[in-house]
Every structure is written in structure tokens, then in C-alpha cells.
């Protein structure tokens, strides 16, 4: 890890750890919603779901697009991790079609300042923030509310489970997944990713400063 990257990570961690943010599933938890809102502003995709792993966000995008066991997906330039996960889900990857089913992109300290310029105007997008160094963190963003609902329903203590817990009434009974996963992101990790995005203009300036000092 180079000096400039350590500088960025320490900058964010010092701000977040001094803010008093704790692990929470309370109604007033703002970090996860804040991260989702930041992604919406940057990507212009209105529906965003957070996950505590890249494979979780990938699973959400597949589920949202009704791609499950026995189906096929088109994803180019897949990693060994992606191939193994897709295979575990019972999904085959088709390589002969040029258009990917959805876009995937990894955000790091080198591209965080303008990563949206590298996107291909996707209707559904999986973003991986793990390379920032704060812990596993990924998001699925889409312009289709129905895709978001199906992806969010995958998560234990996702938006629908929390509404049910707070109101004691089933939320969206028509969206009942066969199985749910522990994909809920830590608010601390979400806070770090959110601050990195909100301060990314400063990050670029600080990275330049760190390299020249």
C-alpha cells in the first residue's frame, strides 16, 4: 500500500471513528441510506441496495433480473471468484453475446474521483468498494424499482425486514424469497464509503499533496 493510499484511509477513518457511529439497525440509522443516496447522485440510478460483499451485490443483480438456478447470464471478463459464485448459484455464463446483462465496476483510490465517467450508462450496475480498504462493501444500483425490490428482499434485515419488524406487519408479501442471506452491510463500513464519496474532490487534492511531499 503506497503512501497516498494510507493517507486517504487514515483521513476517512479518523473522521468516522470520531463521529460516534455505531452498529445499528434502528430507524434513525443514516449511514447506509446516506451511502445509497450518494451513489444515486453520482450514477443517476434512483434505486440502490447496499451489500456486505461483492458477491452479495452480484447475487442481488442476478436475483433482481430474475436470473436464478438453471438460467444463464452474460458477463464478460469475469474473475475466477465470479465464475465460482455464479456456478454455485447454478447459473451458466454465456460468452457469445456482446451485451452484458449488467455492468460491474470496482472503485478504488485511483478512480474514485471520476469513476462515473468510465461507466457505459447501464440500467443496472454493481459497484465494488472493497478496494478502498475499509472492509467488504458493494452496491447494486438500477433504474428499475422492481429489480431493486427483488435484490433488497434477499437480505436479512434489509429494508423490507426492518419495516416488518418496526410495524409488526408483513411488508410486500408478494415478494417472498425462497431464501435470505446475511448481506446487510456494517454502518461503519458504509460510513467510510459514504465519506470517501462525499469528500472525493478533497481526496484527489490530498492524494496529489501526499505524492509531492
ROSE-4610 file (N, C-alpha, C; in Angstrom, 1 decimal, always signed):
// ROSE-4610
residu = [X/X/X/X/X/X/X/X/X/X/X/X/X/X/X/X/X/X/X/X/X/X/X/X/X/X/X/X/X/X/X/X/X/X/X/X/X/X/X/X/X/X/X/X/X/X/X/X/X/X/X/X/X/X/X/X/X/X/X/X/X/X/X/X/X/X/X/X/X/X/X/X/X/X/X/X/X/X/X/X/X/X/X/X/X/X/X/X/X/X/X/X/X/X/X/X/X/X/X/X/X/X/X/X/X/X/X/X/X/X/X/X/X/X/X/X/X/X/X/X/X/X/X/X/X/X/X/X/X/X/X/X/X/X/X/X/X/X/X/X/X/X/X/X/X/X/X/X/X/X/X/X/X/X/X/X/X/X/X/X/X/X/X/X/X/X/X/X/X/X/X/X/X/X/X/X/X/X/X/X/X/X/X/X/X/X/X/X/X/X/X/X/X/X/X/X/X/X/X/X/X/X/X/X/X/X/X/X/X/X/X/X/X/X/X/X/X/X/X/X/X/X/X/X/X/X/X/X/X/X/X/X/X/X/X/X/X/X/X/X/X/X/X/X/X/X/X/X/X/X/X/X/X/X/X/X/X/X/X/X/X/X/X/X/X/X/X/X/X/X/X/X/X/X/X/X/X/X/X/X/X/X/X/X/X/X/X/X/X/X/X/X/X/X/X/X/X/X/X/X/X/X/X/X/X/X/X/X/X/X/X/X/X/X/X/X/X/X/X/X/X/X/X/X/X/X/X/X/X/X/X/X/X/X/X/X/X/X/X/X/X/X/X/X/X/X/X/X/X/X/X/X/X/X/X/X/X/X/X/X/X/X/X/X/X/X/X/X/X/X/X/X/X/X/X/X/X/X/X/X/X/X/X/X/X/X/X/X/X/X/X/X/X/X/X/X/X/X/X/X/X/X/X/X/X/X/X/X/X/X/X/X/X/X/X/X/X/X/X/X/X/X/X/X/X/X/X/X/X/X/X/X/X/X/X/X/X/X/X/X/X/X/X/X/X/X/X/X/X/X/X/X/X/X/X/X/X/X/X/X/X/X/X/X/X/X/X/X/X/X/X/X/X/X/X/X/X/X/X/X/X/X/X/X/X/X/X/X/X/X/X/X/X/X/X/X/X/X/X/X/X/X/X/X/X/X/X/X/X/X/X/X/X/X/X/X/X/X/X/X/X/X/X/X/X/X/X/X/X/X/X/X/X/X/X/X/X/X/X/X/X/X/X/X/X/X/X/X/X/X/X/X/X/X/X/X/X/X/X/X/X/X/X/X/X/X/X/X/X/X/X/X/X/X/X/X/X/X/X/X/X/X/X/X/X/X/X/X/X/X/X/X/X/X/X/X/X/X/X/X/X/X/X/X/X/X/X/X/X/X/X/X/X/X/X/X/X/X/X/X/X/X/X/X/X/X/X/X/X/X/X/X/X/X/X/X/X/X/X]
num = [1/1/1/2/2/2/3/3/3/4/4/4/5/5/5/6/6/6/7/7/7/8/8/8/9/9/9/10/10/10/11/11/11/12/12/12/13/13/13/14/14/14/15/15/15/16/16/16/17/17/17/18/18/18/19/19/19/20/20/20/21/21/21/22/22/22/23/23/23/24/24/24/25/25/25/26/26/26/27/27/27/28/28/28/29/29/29/30/30/30/31/31/31/32/32/32/33/33/33/34/34/34/35/35/35/36/36/36/37/37/37/38/38/38/39/39/39/40/40/40/41/41/41/42/42/42/43/43/43/44/44/44/45/45/45/46/46/46/47/47/47/48/48/48/49/49/49/50/50/50/51/51/51/52/52/52/53/53/53/54/54/54/55/55/55/56/56/56/57/57/57/58/58/58/59/59/59/60/60/60/61/61/61/62/62/62/63/63/63/64/64/64/65/65/65/66/66/66/67/67/67/68/68/68/69/69/69/70/70/70/71/71/71/72/72/72/73/73/73/74/74/74/75/75/75/76/76/76/77/77/77/78/78/78/79/79/79/80/80/80/81/81/81/82/82/82/83/83/83/84/84/84/85/85/85/86/86/86/87/87/87/88/88/88/89/89/89/90/90/90/91/91/91/92/92/92/93/93/93/94/94/94/95/95/95/96/96/96/97/97/97/98/98/98/99/99/99/100/100/100/101/101/101/102/102/102/103/103/103/104/104/104/105/105/105/106/106/106/107/107/107/108/108/108/109/109/109/110/110/110/111/111/111/112/112/112/113/113/113/114/114/114/115/115/115/116/116/116/117/117/117/118/118/118/119/119/119/120/120/120/121/121/121/122/122/122/123/123/123/124/124/124/125/125/125/126/126/126/127/127/127/128/128/128/129/129/129/130/130/130/131/131/131/132/132/132/133/133/133/134/134/134/135/135/135/136/136/136/137/137/137/138/138/138/139/139/139/140/140/140/141/141/141/142/142/142/143/143/143/144/144/144/145/145/145/146/146/146/147/147/147/148/148/148/149/149/149/150/150/150/151/151/151/152/152/152/153/153/153/154/154/154/155/155/155/156/156/156/157/157/157/158/158/158/159/159/159/160/160/160/161/161/161/162/162/162/163/163/163/164/164/164/165/165/165/166/166/166/167/167/167/168/168/168/169/169/169/170/170/170/171/171/171/172/172/172/173/173/173/174/174/174/175/175/175/176/176/176/177/177/177/178/178/178/179/179/179/180/180/180/181/181/181/182/182/182/183/183/183/184/184/184/185/185/185/186/186/186/187/187/187/188/188/188/189/189/189/190/190/190/191/191/191/192/192/192/193/193/193/194/194/194/195/195/195/196/196/196/197/197/197/198/198/198/199/199/199/200/200/200/201/201/201/202/202/202/203/203/203/204/204/204/205/205/205/206/206/206/207/207/207/208/208/208/209/209/209/210/210/210/211/211/211/212/212/212/213/213/213]
x = [+0.8/+0.0/+0.9/+0.7/+1.5/+1.1/+2.0/+1.8/+0.5/+0.1/-1.1/-2.3/-2.3/-3.5/-3.6/-2.5/-2.6/-3.1/-2.8/-3.2/-4.7/-5.3/-6.7/-7.5/-7.0/-7.7/-7.6/-6.5/-6.4/-7.3/-7.4/-8.3/-9.7/-10.2/-11.6/-11.8/-10.9/-11.1/-11.1/-10.3/-10.2/-11.5/-12.1/-13.4/-14.5/-14.6/-15.7/-15.6/-14.4/-14.3/-14.5/-14.3/-14.6/-16.0/-16.8/-18.2/-19.2/-18.8/-19.7/-20.7/-20.4/-21.3/-21.1/-22.2/-22.1/-22.9/-22.7/-23.5/-25.0/-25.9/-27.3/-28.2/-29.4/-30.5/-31.7/-31.4/-32.5/-33.1/-34.2/-34.9/-34.0/-33.3/-32.5/-31.1/-30.9/-29.6/-29.5/-28.4/-28.4/-27.2/-26.3/-25.1/-25.3/-26.1/-26.4/-27.3/-28.3/-29.1/-28.3/-27.4/-26.5/-25.6/-25.1/-24.3/-25.1/-26.3/-27.2/-27.5/-27.8/-28.1/-27.0/-25.8/-24.6/-24.4/-24.6/-24.5/-25.6/-26.8/-27.8/-27.4/-26.9/-26.5/-25.3/-24.4/-23.3/-23.7/-24.4/-24.7/-26.0/-26.9/-28.2/-29.1/-28.8/-29.7/-30.4/-31.8/-32.6/-32.7/-32.5/-32.7/-31.4/-31.0/-29.7/-29.8/-29.1/-29.1/-27.7/-27.4/-26.0/-25.9/-24.6/-24.3/-23.0/-22.8/-21.6/-20.5/-20.7/-19.7/-20.0/-19.0/-19.2/-20.1/-19.9/-20.8/-22.2/-22.4/-23.8/-24.5/-23.7/-24.3/-24.5/-23.6/-23.7/-24.9/-25.1/-26.3/-27.6/-27.6/-28.7/-29.1/-28.0/-28.3/-28.9/-28.4/-28.9/-30.4/-30.6/-31.9/-32.9/-32.5/-33.3/-33.7/-32.8/-33.1/-33.7/-34.2/-34.9/-33.9/-32.7/-31.7/-31.3/-31.8/-31.5/-31.1/-31.2/-30.8/-31.3/-30.4/-30.9/-30.9/-30.7/-30.7/-29.3/-29.2/-27.9/-27.8/-26.6/-26.3/-25.1/-25.0/-23.9/-23.1/-21.9/-20.9/-19.5/-18.9/-17.6/-16.5/-15.3/-14.1/-14.3/-15.0/-15.3/-14.0/-13.9/-12.8/-13.1/-12.1/-12.3/-13.3/-13.3/-14.3/-15.7/-15.9/-17.2/-17.7/-16.9/-17.2/-17.6/-16.9/-17.2/-18.5/-18.8/-20.0/-21.2/-21.1/-22.2/-22.5/-21.4/-21.6/-22.3/-21.9/-22.5/-24.0/-24.4/-25.8/-26.6/-25.8/-26.5/-26.8/-26.0/-26.2/-25.0/-25.3/-24.2/-24.0/-22.7/-22.3/-22.2/-22.9/-22.8/-21.8/-20.9/-19.8/-20.0/-21.0/-21.1/-21.9/-22.6/-23.4/-22.6/-22.6/-21.7/-22.2/-23.5/-24.0/-24.1/-23.4/-23.5/-24.9/-25.3/-26.7/-26.7/-25.6/-25.5/-24.0/-23.7/-22.3/-21.8/-20.5/-19.8/-18.6/-18.3/-17.2/-16.6/-15.2/-14.5/-14.0/-14.4/-13.9/-12.7/-11.7/-10.5/-10.1/-8.9/-8.5/-8.0/-7.7/-7.2/-8.3/-9.5/-10.6/-11.8/-11.7/-12.9/-13.3/-12.4/-12.7/-13.6/-13.6/-14.4/-14.9/-15.1/-15.4/-16.7/-17.6/-18.8/-18.6/-17.5/-17.2/-16.7/-16.4/-16.0/-17.1/-18.3/-19.4/-20.1/-20.8/-21.4/-22.9/-23.3/-24.7/-25.6/-25.3/-26.0/-27.4/-28.3/-29.6/-29.5/-28.6/-28.3/-26.8/-26.3/-24.8/-24.5/-23.4/-22.8/-21.5/-21.4/-20.2/-19.5/-18.2/-17.5/-16.5/-16.7/-15.9/-14.8/-14.7/-13.8/-12.4/-11.9/-10.5/-10.2/-11.2/-10.9/-10.2/-10.4/-9.7/-10.4/-11.7/-12.5/-13.3/-13.2/-13.9/-14.8/-15.4/-16.2/-17.4/-17.6/-18.7/-19.0/-20.2/-20.6/-22.1/-22.5/-23.8/-24.3/-25.7/-26.3/-27.2/-27.1/-27.9/-28.6/-29.9/-30.7/-31.7/-32.2/-33.3/-34.7/-34.7/-35.9/-36.3/-37.4/-37.8/-38.0/-38.5/-38.8/-37.5/-36.5/-35.2/-34.6/-34.8/-34.3/-35.0/-36.4/-37.2/-36.7/-36.5/-36.1/-34.7/-33.8/-32.5/-32.5/-33.2/-33.3/-33.9/-34.8/-35.5/-34.6/-33.5/-32.5/-31.9/-31.9/-31.1/-31.9/-31.3/-31.8/-31.6/-32.6/-32.6/-32.3/-32.9/-32.9/-34.1/-34.3/-35.4/-36.7/-37.1/-38.4/-38.5/-37.5/-37.5/-37.6/-36.9/-36.9/-38.3/-38.9/-40.3/-41.2/-41.1/-41.9/-41.7/-40.4/-40.0/-40.6/-40.5/-40.9/-42.5/-43.2/-44.6/-45.4/-44.7/-45.3/-46.3/-46.1/-46.9/-46.0/-46.4/-45.6/-45.5/-44.3/-44.1/-43.9/-44.7/-44.6/-44.7/-45.8/-46.0/-45.9/-46.0/-45.9/-44.4/-43.5/-42.0/-41.4/-41.7/-41.2/-40.1/-38.8/-37.7/-37.7/-37.2/-37.0/-36.0/-35.0/-34.0/-33.4/-33.0/-32.4/-30.9/-30.1/-28.7/-28.3/-27.3/-26.8/-25.9/-26.6/-25.9/-25.9/-26.4/-26.5/-25.1/-24.9/-23.6/-23.4/-22.2/-22.0/-22.1/-22.9/-23.0/-21.6/-20.7/-19.3/-18.6/-18.7/-18.1/-18.9/-20.2/-21.0/-20.6/-20.4/-20.0/-18.6/-17.7/-16.4/-16.5/-17.3/-17.5/-18.2/-19.2/-20.0/-19.1/-18.3/-17.4/-16.4/-15.9/-15.0/-15.6/-16.9/-17.5/-17.8/-18.3/-18.7/-17.4/-16.3/-15.1/-14.1/-14.6/-13.7/-13.0/-13.5/-12.8/-11.6/-11.8/-10.7/-9.7/-10.2/-9.3/-8.3/-8.8/-7.9/-6.8/-7.2/-6.2/-5.2/-5.8/-4.9/-3.9/-4.4/-3.5/-2.4/-2.7/-1.6/-0.7/-1.2/-0.4/+0.5/+0.0/+0.8/+1.9/+1.7/+2.7/+3.8/+3.5/+4.5/+5.2/+4.9/+5.5/+6.4]
y = [-1.2/+0.0/+1.3/+2.2/+3.3/+4.4/+5.4/+6.5/+7.2/+7.5/+8.3/+7.5/+6.2/+5.4/+5.3/+5.2/+5.2/+6.5/+7.6/+8.9/+9.0/+8.5/+8.6/+7.8/+6.6/+5.7/+6.3/+6.8/+7.4/+8.6/+9.4/+10.6/+10.2/+9.2/+8.8/+8.1/+7.2/+6.5/+7.5/+8.5/+9.4/+10.2/+10.6/+11.3/+10.4/+9.2/+8.3/+7.8/+7.4/+6.9/+8.0/+9.2/+10.3/+10.8/+10.2/+10.7/+10.0/+8.9/+8.2/+7.2/+6.9/+6.0/+4.6/+3.9/+2.5/+1.6/+0.3/-0.7/-0.6/-0.5/-0.2/-0.7/-1.2/-1.4/-0.6/+0.5/+1.4/+2.2/+2.8/+3.6/+4.8/+5.4/+6.6/+6.3/+5.1/+4.8/+5.5/+6.3/+7.2/+6.9/+6.1/+5.9/+5.1/+4.0/+3.1/+3.9/+4.6/+5.4/+6.5/+7.1/+8.2/+7.7/+6.5/+5.9/+5.6/+5.1/+4.8/+6.1/+7.2/+8.5/+9.0/+8.9/+9.4/+8.7/+7.4/+6.6/+7.0/+7.3/+7.8/+9.1/+10.0/+11.3/+11.2/+10.2/+10.1/+9.3/+8.2/+7.4/+7.7/+8.5/+8.9/+7.7/+6.6/+5.5/+5.6/+5.6/+6.0/+5.0/+3.7/+2.6/+1.9/+2.0/+1.5/+0.6/-0.6/-1.5/-1.8/-1.8/-2.0/-3.5/-3.9/-5.3/-5.4/-6.4/-6.5/-7.4/-7.6/-8.3/-8.1/-8.2/-8.0/-9.2/-10.4/-11.5/-11.3/-10.6/-10.3/-9.4/-8.3/-7.4/-8.0/-8.9/-9.7/-10.5/-11.2/-12.0/-11.2/-10.0/-9.1/-8.7/-8.4/-8.0/-9.2/-10.4/-11.6/-11.8/-11.8/-12.0/-11.0/-9.7/-8.7/-8.8/-9.4/-9.6/-11.0/-11.7/-13.0/-14.0/-13.9/-14.9/-15.8/-17.1/-18.0/-19.3/-20.3/-21.7/-22.2/-22.7/-23.2/-22.2/-20.9/-19.9/-19.5/-18.6/-18.2/-16.7/-16.2/-14.8/-14.5/-13.2/-12.8/-11.8/-12.2/-11.4/-11.6/-10.5/-10.6/-10.4/-10.8/-10.6/-11.0/-12.1/-12.5/-13.0/-12.8/-13.3/-14.8/-15.4/-16.8/-16.8/-15.8/-15.7/-15.6/-14.7/-14.6/-15.8/-16.5/-17.7/-18.8/-18.9/-19.9/-19.6/-18.3/-18.0/-18.2/-17.8/-18.0/-19.5/-20.3/-21.7/-22.3/-21.8/-22.2/-21.9/-20.8/-20.5/-21.3/-22.1/-22.9/-22.2/-21.1/-20.2/-20.4/-20.5/-20.6/-19.2/-19.0/-17.7/-17.9/-17.1/-17.1/-16.1/-16.5/-15.5/-15.1/-15.6/-15.3/-14.1/-13.6/-12.3/-11.1/-10.1/-9.0/-8.1/-8.0/-7.1/-7.8/-7.3/-7.9/-7.7/-8.6/-8.5/-7.3/-6.9/-5.7/-5.3/-4.1/-3.7/-3.9/-4.2/-4.3/-3.4/-2.8/-1.8/-1.8/-1.8/-1.7/-0.3/+0.3/+1.6/+1.6/+2.3/+2.4/+3.8/+4.0/+5.4/+6.1/+5.3/+5.9/+6.4/+5.8/+6.2/+6.8/+6.9/+7.4/+8.8/+9.6/+11.0/+11.2/+10.2/+10.4/+9.0/+8.0/+6.7/+6.7/+7.6/+7.6/+7.8/+8.5/+8.8/+7.5/+6.5/+5.2/+4.2/+4.6/+3.7/+3.8/+2.8/+2.7/+3.0/+3.9/+4.2/+3.0/+2.2/+1.0/+1.2/+0.3/+0.3/-0.4/-1.3/-1.9/-2.0/-1.7/-1.6/-2.2/-3.0/-3.5/-2.8/-2.1/-1.3/-2.0/-2.2/-2.8/-1.8/-1.5/-0.5/-1.2/-2.5/-3.2/-2.7/-2.4/-1.9/-0.6/+0.1/+1.3/+0.9/-0.3/-0.8/-0.7/-0.5/-0.3/-1.6/-2.6/-3.8/-4.1/-5.3/-5.7/-4.7/-4.2/-3.2/-3.1/-3.3/-3.3/-2.8/-2.3/-1.8/-2.3/-2.4/-2.6/-1.4/-0.8/+0.4/+0.1/+0.6/+0.3/+1.4/+1.4/+2.4/+1.7/+0.5/-0.3/-0.6/-0.1/-0.3/-1.8/-2.5/-4.0/-4.8/-4.4/-5.1/-4.8/-3.6/-3.2/-4.0/-4.1/-4.8/-6.2/-6.9/-8.3/-8.5/-7.6/-7.6/-7.3/-6.3/-6.0/-7.1/-7.8/-8.9/-10.0/-10.1/-11.2/-11.0/-9.8/-9.5/-9.7/-10.5/-10.5/-9.1/-8.5/-7.2/-6.1/-6.4/-5.5/-4.5/-3.7/-2.7/-3.3/-4.4/-5.0/-5.7/-6.4/-7.0/-5.9/-4.8/-3.8/-3.2/-2.9/-2.4/-3.3/-4.6/-5.6/-5.6/-5.5/-5.5/-4.3/-3.1/-1.9/-1.8/-2.3/-2.1/-3.3/-4.5/-5.8/-6.2/-5.7/-6.1/-6.5/-7.6/-8.0/-7.0/-6.6/-5.7/-6.4/-6.0/-6.6/-8.1/-8.7/-10.1/-10.8/-10.1/-10.6/-10.9/-10.3/-10.5/-11.4/-12.7/-13.6/-14.5/-14.2/-15.0/-16.4/-17.3/-18.7/-18.8/-18.0/-18.0/-16.6/-16.2/-14.9/-15.1/-14.1/-14.2/-13.0/-13.2/-12.1/-11.2/-10.4/-9.5/-8.0/-7.8/-6.4/-5.8/-4.6/-4.0/-3.4/-3.3/-2.6/-1.1/-0.5/+1.0/+1.7/+1.1/+1.7/+1.7/+0.5/+0.4/+1.4/+1.4/+2.3/+3.8/+4.1/+5.5/+5.8/+4.9/+5.2/+5.3/+4.5/+4.6/+5.8/+6.2/+7.4/+8.6/+8.7/+9.9/+10.0/+8.8/+8.8/+9.4/+9.1/+9.7/+11.1/+11.5/+12.9/+13.8/+13.3/+14.1/+13.8/+13.2/+12.7/+13.8/+15.0/+16.1/+16.4/+16.4/+16.6/+15.5/+14.2/+13.1/+13.2/+13.7/+13.8/+14.9/+16.0/+17.0/+16.5/+15.8/+15.2/+14.2/+13.4/+12.4/+13.0/+14.1/+14.8/+15.4/+16.0/+16.6/+15.6/+14.4/+13.3/+12.8/+12.8/+12.4/+13.4/+14.6/+15.7/+16.1/+15.5/+15.9/+14.7]
z = [+0.0/+0.0/+0.0/-1.0/-1.0/-0.1/+0.0/+1.0/+0.8/-0.5/-0.7/-0.3/-0.6/-0.2/+1.4/+2.1/+3.5/+4.0/+3.3/+3.7/+3.6/+2.5/+2.3/+3.3/+3.6/+4.5/+5.9/+6.3/+7.7/+7.8/+6.7/+6.7/+7.0/+6.2/+6.4/+7.8/+8.2/+9.4/+10.6/+10.6/+11.7/+11.8/+10.7/+10.7/+11.2/+10.7/+11.0/+12.5/+12.9/+14.3/+15.3/+15.0/+15.9/+15.8/+15.0/+14.8/+15.7/+16.4/+17.3/+16.6/+15.3/+14.6/+15.2/+15.4/+15.9/+15.1/+15.3/+14.6/+15.0/+14.0/+14.4/+13.3/+13.7/+12.8/+13.2/+13.9/+14.3/+13.2/+13.4/+12.4/+12.0/+13.0/+12.7/+12.2/+11.8/+11.2/+9.8/+9.6/+8.5/+7.5/+7.9/+7.1/+5.9/+6.0/+4.8/+3.8/+4.3/+3.5/+2.8/+3.6/+3.0/+1.9/+2.1/+1.0/-0.2/-0.1/-1.2/-1.9/-1.1/-1.7/-2.5/-2.0/-2.7/-4.0/-4.1/-5.3/-6.3/-5.8/-6.7/-7.4/-6.6/-7.2/-8.2/-8.0/-8.9/-10.1/-10.0/-11.1/-11.9/-11.2/-11.7/-11.8/-11.1/-11.0/-9.7/-9.7/-8.5/-7.4/-7.7/-6.7/-6.4/-5.1/-4.7/-3.5/-3.6/-2.5/-2.1/-0.8/-0.3/+0.2/+0.1/+0.4/+1.2/+2.0/+2.7/+2.0/+0.7/-0.1/-1.6/-2.4/-3.8/-4.4/-3.9/-4.3/-3.9/-2.8/-2.4/-3.4/-3.8/-4.8/-6.1/-6.5/-7.7/-7.7/-6.5/-6.3/-6.4/-5.8/-5.9/-7.3/-8.1/-9.5/-10.3/-10.0/-10.7/-10.3/-9.0/-8.5/-9.0/-9.0/-9.5/-10.9/-11.7/-13.1/-13.4/-12.3/-12.5/-13.1/-12.7/-13.2/-12.0/-12.0/-10.9/-11.4/-10.5/-10.8/-12.1/-13.0/-14.3/-15.4/-15.0/-16.1/-16.5/-17.5/-17.9/-17.9/-17.8/-17.7/-18.7/-19.1/-20.0/-19.2/-18.8/-18.1/-18.7/-19.2/-19.9/-18.9/-19.1/-18.3/-16.9/-16.6/-15.2/-14.6/-13.2/-12.4/-12.0/-11.5/-11.0/-9.9/-9.0/-7.9/-8.5/-9.5/-10.1/-10.7/-11.4/-12.1/-11.1/-10.0/-9.0/-8.3/-8.0/-7.4/-8.3/-9.5/-10.5/-10.6/-10.7/-10.8/-9.6/-8.4/-7.1/-7.1/-7.7/-7.8/-8.9/-9.6/-10.7/-11.9/-12.2/-13.3/-14.3/-15.6/-16.6/-17.2/-17.5/-18.1/-19.6/-20.4/-21.9/-22.3/-23.2/-23.6/-25.1/-25.7/-27.2/-27.4/-26.5/-26.7/-26.2/-27.0/-26.7/-25.5/-25.4/-24.3/-23.0/-22.0/-20.7/-20.1/-19.2/-18.6/-17.7/-17.1/-16.3/-16.2/-15.7/-15.7/-14.3/-14.2/-12.9/-13.0/-11.8/-11.8/-10.4/-10.3/-9.0/-8.7/-7.6/-7.3/-6.3/-6.7/-5.8/-5.7/-5.0/-4.7/-6.0/-7.0/-8.3/-9.1/-9.0/-9.9/-9.2/-7.9/-7.1/-7.5/-7.9/-8.3/-9.5/-10.4/-11.6/-12.2/-11.4/-11.9/-12.7/-12.5/-13.3/-14.7/-15.1/-16.4/-17.2/-16.5/-17.1/-17.3/-16.8/-16.9/-18.3/-18.7/-20.0/-20.0/-19.1/-18.9/-18.7/-17.7/-17.5/-16.9/-17.1/-16.5/-15.1/-15.0/-13.7/-13.5/-12.4/-12.1/-10.8/-10.7/-9.5/-9.3/-8.1/-7.7/-6.5/-6.7/-5.6/-5.0/-3.7/-3.0/-2.0/-2.1/-1.2/-1.3/-2.5/-2.7/-2.0/-1.5/-0.7/+0.7/+1.1/+2.3/+3.6/+3.6/+4.9/+5.2/+4.4/+4.6/+3.4/+3.3/+2.1/+2.0/+0.8/+0.6/-0.9/-1.2/-2.6/-2.7/-3.9/-4.1/-5.4/-5.5/-6.8/-7.0/-8.1/-8.5/-9.8/-9.9/-11.0/-11.3/-12.5/-12.8/-12.7/-12.3/-12.2/-10.8/-10.3/-8.9/-8.6/-9.6/-9.3/-9.2/-9.9/-9.8/-8.4/-7.9/-6.6/-5.5/-5.6/-4.6/-4.5/-5.6/-5.6/-5.0/-5.3/-4.7/-3.2/-2.8/-1.4/-0.6/-1.1/-0.4/-0.1/-0.8/-0.5/+0.9/+1.4/+2.6/+3.9/+4.9/+6.2/+6.8/+7.4/+7.9/+6.8/+5.6/+4.6/+4.8/+3.8/+4.0/+4.3/+3.7/+3.9/+5.3/+5.7/+7.0/+8.1/+8.0/+9.0/+9.1/+8.0/+8.0/+8.8/+8.5/+9.1/+10.6/+11.0/+12.4/+13.2/+12.5/+13.2/+13.2/+12.2/+12.1/+12.6/+12.7/+13.0/+12.0/+10.8/+9.6/+8.5/+7.8/+6.6/+5.6/+5.1/+4.1/+2.8/+1.8/+0.4/+0.5/+0.9/+1.0/-0.4/-1.5/-2.8/-3.2/-2.4/-2.6/-1.5/-1.6/-0.6/-1.2/-0.8/-1.4/-0.9/-1.7/-1.2/-0.1/-0.1/+1.0/+1.1/+2.3/+2.5/+3.0/+2.8/+3.2/+4.1/+4.9/+5.8/+5.0/+4.1/+3.2/+3.8/+4.9/+5.4/+5.7/+5.2/+5.4/+6.8/+7.3/+8.5/+8.3/+9.2/+9.1/+9.2/+9.9/+10.0/+8.6/+7.9/+6.6/+5.6/+5.8/+4.9/+5.1/+6.4/+6.7/+6.0/+6.1/+5.4/+3.9/+3.3/+1.9/+1.5/+2.3/+2.1/+2.1/+3.2/+3.4/+2.3/+1.8/+0.7/-0.5/-0.8/-1.9/-1.8/-0.6/-0.4/-0.4/+0.0/+0.1/-1.1/-2.1/-3.2/-3.9/-4.0/-4.5/-3.7/-2.3/-1.4/-1.5/-1.7/-1.8/-3.0/-4.1/-5.2/-4.9/-4.3/-3.9/-2.9/-1.9/-0.9/-1.4/-2.4/-2.9/-3.7/-4.4/-5.1/-4.1/-3.0/-2.0/-1.4/-1.1/-0.4/-1.3/-2.6/-3.5/-3.7/-3.4/-3.7/-2.4/-1.3/+0.0/+0.5]
